[in-house]
Every structure is written in C-alpha cells, then in structure tokens.
Amino acid sequence: MATLRPTRVRRLLAMLALVPALSACVIVTGPDDDDDDLDRNWRRWEASFVDHYDYTVRRQCFCGFEVTEPVRVYVRFGRVVDLRYVSDGAPVPYAYAHLFPSIDGLFDIVDDAVHGGADDVDVRYDASLGFPRQIDIDYRRNAQDDELFIEAYALIER
C-alpha cells in the first residue's frame, strides 16, 4: 500500500475541510482548470495501483547533456530503484538522479508549478492511467531560461 506523501495529506485535509461546508449547503467555488485536471488525473493514477513499472523520461531545459538525454526510470514499490540512459544503458550519475523522478514525482512537479504560481503550466495526461505525459512549465513569462519541458513515455507495468 502506498504511503501518504505530504501533498496527498494536504489534499486529504482540504477535502475533509469541505465536508462541513457541503453538508451545510454552502456553495464553494471550485479551483482553476489546472488544479481540477491535476486532481482528477492524480486520482486516476492512484486508482490504478501501479507500483512496479518502468518508463522513459526526457527533459528539455537549458541544462547539460546529462540532464536532457532520455533516461529509463525503474520503479518498484513506488520508489525509483535504477536510472539508465537510453542511448547506452549507462547509469545516471547520483548528482542528477533527483531530476528523474517516479510518476508520483512528476505529479509533484506539476503540483508545485500550479500551486507555486508558475505563469504558464500546460500538462497532457495519459488517457488510460492519468500520469503526466507532457509537462510544459514557464515559471516566469518574461524571464529567459526558466522554462521546463518533461516528456514521459513507454511506461511498462511490471
């Protein structure tokens, strides 16, 4: 069974806080579309109970080759257990490992951007499992070199 992450705990507490308001027939305005999409797809991903999988992630940013090369991410029990460059199978150096998260980590990146005030967040989700397939974030519209694009593909359940 998956452990509750701090973001999930915040969401659970927020949902529980709405119960009295809803039972008193108070109209509560909904969050923006990005937050709705994020929550709906995160629930779809969690409902799939996929804890063992491999997928490929590719980052585009103003970063070095070690960061922008496609990486195969191996996840067991919801945790990243291995990272390998797709091109030659070499392990990803420890210094860059945090840049290639599990699918839950991709959701955390989107959550941080949506709730952290990024100017533009565009996410495309997988139609069946709900995980973020493409994440396009512009943290500051008028700043240069702050954009981040992540593509996740070739997910295989194990």
C-alpha positions, -999 to 999 in steps of 0.1 A, spaced: 0 0 0 13 34 -9 24 58 18 8 92 21 31 120 7 29 155 22 10 168 -8 -15 139 -5 -20 147 32 -27 183 24 -52 173 -3 -69 149 21 -71 175 48 -85 200 23 -112 175 12 -121 168 48 -124 205 55 -150 208 27 -173 182 43 -190 207 68 -194 233 41 -210 209 17 -233 194 43 -245 229 52 -254 235 15 -228 262 12 -216 268 -24 -179 265 -26 -162 278 -57 -140 253 -75 -103 255 -81 -90 265 -116 -88 241 -145 -51 232 -140 -59 221 -104 -90 202 -115 -71 183 -142 -42 176 -117 -65 162 -90 -86 142 -115 -56 126 -131 -37 121 -99 -68 101 -86 -68 81 -118 -31 73 -114 -35 63 -77 -66 42 -85 -45 22 -110 -24 8 -81 7 7 -104 36 5 -80 60 -15 -102 68 0 -136 95 13 -159 92 44 -181 113 68 -201 116 105 -193 131 132 -213 138 167 -200 142 198 -221 157 227 -203 188 250 -205 208 222 -189 237 199 -198 237 168 -218 235 146 -187 201 161 -179 185 163 -214 193 128 -225 164 103 -223 165 82 -192 148 49 -184 134 51 -148 128 18 -130 103 20 -101 95 -7 -76 71 -3 -47 66 33 -58 103 41 -55 130 47 -81 155 19 -79 175 25 -110 181 51 -137 198 43 -170 205 65 -201 185 51 -230 213 57 -255 239 34 -239 225 19 -208 249 37 -185 238 46 -150 227 82 -144 252 99 -120 240 104 -85 242 142 -88 215 141 -115 193 113 -100 168 137 -84 159 151 -118 144 118 -130 115 110 -105 89 84 -103 54 92 -118 44 105 -83 74 128 -86 61 141 -119 28 149 -102 47 167 -75 64 189 -102 31 198 -117 16 204 -82 45 227 -73 41 247 -105 3 250 -103 3 260 -66 36 278 -66 25 305 -90 42 295 -123 29 318 -150 21 290 -176 15 253 -169 4 230 -197 1 193 -189 -11 165 -212 -21 134 -193 -22 98 -203 -58 89 -213 -59 55 -195 -36 58 -164 -37 96 -159 0 101 -155 16 133 -169 28 125 -204 40 161 -212 47 188 -188 54 223 -201 61 250 -174 71 286 -178 78 298 -143 81 335 -152 67 346 -185 92 375 -190 122 356 -178 146 337 -201 159 302 -195 134 293 -167 112 270 -188 110 233 -183 96 206 -206 93 170 -195 81 141 -216 72 107 -201 65 77 -223 69 40 -228 55 31 -194 55 -7 -188 38 -22 -158 58 -49 -140 
